[in-house]
Protein backbone atom coordinates (compact mmCIF):
# COMPACT_ATOMS: atom_id res chain seq x y z
CA UNK A 1 0.00 0.00 0.00
CA UNK A 2 1.26 3.45 -0.84
CA UNK A 3 0.17 6.57 0.99
CA UNK A 4 1.17 9.89 -0.53
CA UNK A 5 1.03 12.78 1.94
CA UNK A 6 0.80 16.16 0.19
CA UNK A 7 1.39 19.14 2.47
CA UNK A 8 2.56 21.73 -0.06
CA UNK A 9 1.77 24.63 2.26
CA UNK A 10 3.97 23.13 4.97
CA UNK A 11 1.14 23.35 7.50
CA UNK A 12 1.83 22.26 11.07
CA UNK A 13 0.45 18.81 11.81
CA UNK A 14 -0.40 17.30 15.19
CA UNK A 15 1.13 13.95 14.15
CA UNK A 16 4.09 12.89 12.00
CA UNK A 17 3.72 11.99 8.32
CA UNK A 18 4.83 8.42 9.07
CA UNK A 19 1.88 8.03 11.44
CA UNK A 20 -0.48 9.26 8.72
CA UNK A 21 0.61 6.32 6.57
CA UNK A 22 0.23 3.89 9.50
CA UNK A 23 -3.31 5.12 10.17
CA UNK A 24 -4.43 4.74 6.55
CA UNK A 25 -2.85 1.28 6.37
CA UNK A 26 -4.56 0.24 9.63
CA UNK A 27 -7.96 1.36 8.32
CA UNK A 28 -7.46 -0.51 5.04
CA UNK A 29 -6.33 -3.63 6.87
CA UNK A 30 -9.30 -3.50 9.28
CA UNK A 31 -11.59 -3.50 6.24
CA UNK A 32 -9.92 -6.51 4.65
CA UNK A 33 -8.04 -4.69 1.89
CA UNK A 34 -5.21 -6.96 0.79
CA UNK A 35 -4.36 -5.83 -2.73
CA UNK A 36 -1.93 -3.00 -3.49
CA UNK A 37 -3.71 0.30 -2.91
CA UNK A 38 -2.71 3.93 -3.43
CA UNK A 39 -4.19 6.64 -1.23
CA UNK A 40 -3.46 10.35 -1.36
CA UNK A 41 -3.74 12.44 1.81
CA UNK A 42 -3.89 16.18 1.19
CA UNK A 43 -3.27 18.73 3.92
CA UNK A 44 -4.92 22.07 3.16
CA UNK A 45 -5.68 25.47 4.63
CA UNK A 46 -9.15 26.42 5.86
CA UNK A 47 -9.55 28.62 2.79
CA UNK A 48 -8.80 25.76 0.40
CA UNK A 49 -11.06 23.40 2.35
CA UNK A 50 -13.86 25.94 2.17
CA UNK A 51 -13.46 26.11 -1.62
CA UNK A 52 -13.55 22.33 -1.91
CA UNK A 53 -16.54 22.04 0.41
CA UNK A 54 -18.43 24.73 -1.54
CA UNK A 55 -17.60 23.13 -4.90
CA UNK A 56 -18.30 19.50 -4.05
CA UNK A 57 -20.91 19.67 -1.27
CA UNK A 58 -22.53 23.06 -1.80
CA UNK A 59 -21.60 24.13 1.74
CA UNK A 60 -19.78 27.47 1.92
CA UNK A 61 -17.75 26.78 5.06
CA UNK A 62 -14.55 25.00 5.97
CA UNK A 63 -14.87 21.44 7.20
CA UNK A 64 -12.48 18.99 8.82
CA UNK A 65 -12.22 16.23 6.21
CA UNK A 66 -13.39 15.47 2.70
CA UNK A 67 -12.98 12.23 0.79
CA UNK A 68 -12.95 11.71 -2.96
CA UNK A 69 -13.11 8.05 -3.88
CA UNK A 70 -11.84 6.58 -7.13
CA UNK A 71 -11.69 2.79 -7.42
CA UNK A 72 -12.70 0.05 -5.02
CA UNK A 73 -10.13 -2.49 -3.86
CA UNK A 74 -12.96 -5.04 -3.94
CA UNK A 75 -13.77 -4.49 -7.64
CA UNK A 76 -13.04 -7.81 -9.35
CA UNK A 77 -13.06 -6.18 -12.79
CA UNK A 78 -9.83 -4.29 -12.06
CA UNK A 79 -6.64 -6.04 -13.20
CA UNK A 80 -5.25 -8.29 -10.47
CA UNK A 81 -1.89 -7.26 -9.07
CA UNK A 82 -2.16 -3.65 -10.20
CA UNK A 83 -2.45 -1.02 -7.46
CA UNK A 84 -5.94 0.34 -6.95
CA UNK A 85 -6.21 4.13 -6.89
CA UNK A 86 -8.50 4.34 -3.85
CA UNK A 87 -8.82 8.13 -3.77
CA UNK A 88 -8.01 11.26 -1.81
CA UNK A 89 -8.55 12.21 1.82
CA UNK A 90 -8.28 15.96 2.36
CA UNK A 91 -7.71 17.29 5.89
CA UNK A 92 -7.77 20.84 7.30
CA UNK A 93 -5.57 20.74 10.42
CA UNK A 94 -6.58 24.22 11.64
CA UNK A 95 -10.28 23.28 11.58
CA UNK A 96 -9.50 19.96 13.25
CA UNK A 97 -7.52 21.72 15.99
CA UNK A 98 -10.37 24.18 16.63
CA UNK A 99 -13.00 21.47 17.00
CA UNK A 100 -10.94 19.02 19.07
CA UNK A 101 -11.86 20.53 22.48
CA UNK A 102 -15.58 20.29 21.69
CA UNK A 103 -15.16 16.53 21.23
CA UNK A 104 -13.05 16.15 24.36
CA UNK A 105 -9.80 15.23 22.66
CA UNK A 106 -6.48 16.64 21.62
CA UNK A 107 -5.77 17.92 18.11
CA UNK A 108 -3.76 14.71 17.51
CA UNK A 109 -6.72 12.55 18.64
CA UNK A 110 -9.12 14.44 16.39
CA UNK A 111 -6.71 14.36 13.43
CA UNK A 112 -6.36 10.59 13.77
CA UNK A 113 -10.14 10.19 13.92
CA UNK A 114 -10.74 12.39 10.88
CA UNK A 115 -8.11 10.49 8.90
CA UNK A 116 -9.71 7.14 9.76
CA UNK A 117 -13.13 8.62 9.01
CA UNK A 118 -12.03 9.90 5.61
CA UNK A 119 -10.36 6.61 4.72
CA UNK A 120 -13.51 4.67 5.60
CA UNK A 121 -15.47 6.95 3.25
CA UNK A 122 -13.08 5.90 0.46
CA UNK A 123 -14.06 2.30 1.21
CA UNK A 124 -17.77 3.04 0.85
CA UNK A 125 -18.79 3.63 4.46
CA UNK A 126 -21.20 6.45 5.12
CA UNK A 127 -23.29 7.93 7.90
CA UNK A 128 -26.38 9.01 6.04
CA UNK A 129 -28.62 6.97 8.32
CA UNK A 130 -28.31 6.00 11.97
CA UNK A 131 -27.35 2.40 11.23
CA UNK A 132 -24.53 3.45 8.91
CA UNK A 133 -23.32 6.02 11.43
CA UNK A 134 -23.23 3.44 14.23
CA UNK A 135 -21.38 0.92 12.05
CA UNK A 136 -18.86 3.53 10.96
CA UNK A 137 -18.27 4.81 14.50
CA UNK A 138 -17.77 1.28 15.86
CA UNK A 139 -15.16 0.58 13.20
CA UNK A 140 -13.47 3.94 13.80
CA UNK A 141 -13.24 3.17 17.50
CA UNK A 142 -11.85 -0.31 16.86
CA UNK A 143 -9.16 1.06 14.51
CA UNK A 144 -8.23 3.95 16.79
CA UNK A 145 -7.96 1.68 19.83
CA UNK A 146 -5.72 -0.70 17.89
CA UNK A 147 -3.51 2.20 16.86
CA UNK A 148 -3.37 3.51 20.45
CA UNK A 149 -2.32 0.08 21.68
CA UNK A 150 0.41 -0.09 19.01
CA UNK A 151 1.70 3.33 20.16
CA UNK A 152 1.77 2.10 23.76
CA UNK A 153 -1.14 4.32 24.79
CA UNK A 154 -4.16 3.19 26.81
CA UNK A 155 -6.54 1.87 24.16
CA UNK A 156 -9.47 1.95 26.62
CA UNK A 157 -9.01 5.71 26.99
CA UNK A 158 -9.87 6.28 23.31
CA UNK A 159 -13.31 7.86 22.98
CA UNK A 160 -15.14 9.14 19.94
CA UNK A 161 -18.46 10.44 18.75
CA UNK A 162 -21.00 10.70 17.93
CA UNK A 163 -18.84 12.58 15.44
CA UNK A 164 -19.96 11.15 12.13
CA UNK A 165 -23.42 12.67 12.02
CA UNK A 166 -23.87 15.77 9.90
CA UNK A 167 -27.03 17.09 11.52
CA UNK A 168 -26.45 20.69 10.45
CA UNK A 169 -25.31 20.05 6.86
Rosetta blueprint (number, residue, H / E / L):
1 X L
2 X E
3 X E
4 X E
5 X E
6 X E
7 X L
8 X L
9 X L
10 X L
11 X L
12 X L
13 X L
14 X L
15 X L
16 X L
17 X H
18 X H
19 X H
20 X H
21 X H
22 X H
23 X H
24 X H
25 X H
26 X H
27 X H
28 X H
29 X H
30 X H
31 X L
32 X L
33 X L
34 X L
35 X L
36 X L
37 X E
38 X E
39 X E
40 X E
41 X E
42 X E
43 X E
44 X L
45 X L
46 X H
47 X H
48 X H
49 X H
50 X H
51 X H
52 X H
53 X H
54 X H
55 X H
56 X H
57 X H
58 X L
59 X L
60 X L
61 X L
62 X L
63 X L
64 X L
65 X E
66 X E
67 X E
68 X E
69 X E
70 X L
71 X L
72 X L
73 X L
74 X L
75 X L
76 X L
77 X L
78 X L
79 X L
80 X L
81 X L
82 X L
83 X L
84 X E
85 X E
86 X E
87 X E
88 X E
89 X E
90 X E
91 X E
92 X L
93 X H
94 X H
95 X H
96 X H
97 X H
98 X H
99 X H
100 X H
101 X H
102 X H
103 X H
104 X L
105 X L
106 X L
107 X H
108 X H
109 X H
110 X H
111 X H
112 X H
113 X H
114 X H
115 X H
116 X H
117 X H
118 X H
119 X H
120 X H
121 X H
122 X H
123 X L
124 X L
125 X L
126 X L
127 X L
128 X L
129 X L
130 X H
131 X H
132 X H
133 X H
134 X H
135 X H
136 X H
137 X H
138 X H
139 X H
140 X H
141 X H
142 X H
143 X H
144 X H
145 X H
146 X H
147 X H
148 X H
149 X H
150 X H
151 X H
152 X L
153 X L
154 X L
155 X H
156 X H
157 X H
158 X L
159 X L
160 X L
161 X L
162 X L
163 X L
164 X L
165 X L
166 X L
167 X L
168 X L
169 X L
